[in-house]
Amino acid sequence: MTDEFPKHAAIRRAWLEPKLTIYDDLIFALQYDFSSDTTPVDNLIATYKGFSPFTITLGNFKEPFSLDVLTANNDIMFMERSLPTAFASGPAGRNTGAAIGTHGDNWTLAGGVFGGNINHSVDGVGIEGTIRATYAPILTSHEVVHFGVSANYHSLANDVGASFSTTPESFLFDADLVKTGNIKDANSIGRLGLEFAWANGPFRIQSEYIATQVDRDTKPDAFFQGGYVQGGWVINGNAAPYVLQADTATEIGIFKRVQPSKDQRVTQGGAGVFEAVARYSAIDLDSHDIQGGFQQDVTLGLNWYPEPFARVMANYIHAWADPTAGSLGGDDGNADIFQMRLQVAF
């Protein structure tokens, strides 16, 4: 492989997020990414919350699938999400559709029907239904135990096909280490996701497993899978808060960002909050005649939160695949990446 790093620095995201709220119940919101040429429109939603505890959302937004995918980009523990999120439907898990969500004191339930992504083609790609449920048997200000399950069924339109691929967990690395190529005879895709998380004081552990089956017309059905385990230690503070509701029907039962207290803020004479994180993730794209490869990543990171709206991140990623996408059926490959990011969100 060559030119894996066409850029050594880049703007990862540059969002404009206007929001209009009418009588606390009706919300209109746009999330537009000026740094993206292919998917500039992330969220374009209308949400109604007047039938409490139900939330109804229409537009282009995240489907209710995967804790890692649903956790906001500003709040994830690492600079990039784990390898199995390659199975998410649509760019960054977003498509156009309608969803309804609800919650109790320690549980959430969300489901919806979706078409394609607003940046590409809303119709002509088939219809899919997605549902997610979470339950937190322990949910206090100090400790959270979270279980979740999500499922998706995507009936593909004729000649759409299916494909899955992923780079290492780095935005600047511009080469897929594993990929299936286009599965032309695919007629539907089924996905199942299982979630677990535990947070206690400064510590948090989170894990997911995602299984994906591609039904095919002329060949045996293909089965792919992936998972991750990650952990974080907030060295001088508490783990990120857990929320049961949001402005959309689907981004519920998730963790938010670590927050420094007032006296920890740099502008108040403090040193900010430091968080050490580690993750192992893997994805298997081999099934029958499809030899997409098997990839594993180990990521180590350190996050610094000098202010509630700012974060400085450093990640080291070691990735290895067998075989690589550039030599299917041939050699394995690996990559070692160090990267840093400044994040400002307000």
Buried (B, 14 or more C-beta within 10 A) or exposed (E): EEEBEEEEEEEBBEBEEEEEEEEEEEBBBBBBBEEBEEBBBBBBBBBBBEEEEBBBBBBBBBBBBBBBBBBBBBBBBBBBBBBBBBBBBBBBBBBBBBBBBBBEEBBBBBBBEBBBBBBBEBEEBBBBBBBBBBBBEEBEEEBBBBBBEBBBBBBBBEEBBBBBBBBBBBBBBEBBBBBBBEBEBBBBBBBBBBBBBBBBEBBBBBBBBBBBBBBBEEEEBBBBBBBBBBBBBBEBBBBBBBBBBBBBBBBBBBBBBBBBEEEBBBEEEBEBBBBBBBBBBBBBBBBEEBBBBBBBBBBBBBBBBBBBEBBBBBBEBBBBBBBBBBBBEEEBBBBEBEBEBEBEBE
